[in-house]
Amino acid sequence: MQEPSLPVLVDLIEASEKPVVAAVNGMACGGAFYMLGEADVIIAAENATFFDPHVTYGMVASFETMHMLQRMPLGELLRMQLLGAHERMSAQRAYEIGLVSEVTADTDLLERARWIAETIAARPRNAVQATVRTAWMAQELSRSQALALGNAMLALGSDPDNVLEGQRFFATGERVEYRTR
């Protein structure tokens, strides 16, 4: 079976109604930033590095810039893109600036990504989808505009049966088994 091309993968991610968990192992550069920009949760192996070689090779880093401005401080993004292939950001630095939410041992990366994805997938679908949409929408709006849409997003994602089940679960005193990172 042939691997899907980058445009096909991007189309699949954009069309997905499910959150996307990205696990970065090794080098993430150039077009990978476009894909990472579409991800909802990004984790990285300790050996992961990040860079954007577009400018080095005479190309404009356009869509990568737009996506990464949602995840990285401007100065860090400009440094990465303007230095291009001449400097790589470590997984630890990517964690420090908020590009990734976790750095883990290379051998644990897929298990951690799978745990995150399975935990999210086990939650009520409407609540998950509305939460993801709320976060991305709020990122693009002013605070007052985002707050004005808050009740609409609550209505979209709050299925009465799921809320009732959640309240029953809470009332039992039973608690979920959690991990600390």
Secondary structure, DSSP 8 states (H G I E B T S, - for coil): -----HHHHHHHHHH-SS--EEEE-SEEETHHHHHHHH-SEEEEETT-EEE--TGGGT----HHHHHHTTTS-HHHHHHHHHHGGG--EEHHHHHHTTS-SEEE-GGGHHHHHHHHHHHHHTS-HHHHHHHHHHHHHHHHS-HHHHHHTHHHHHHHH--HHHHHHHHHHHHTT--------
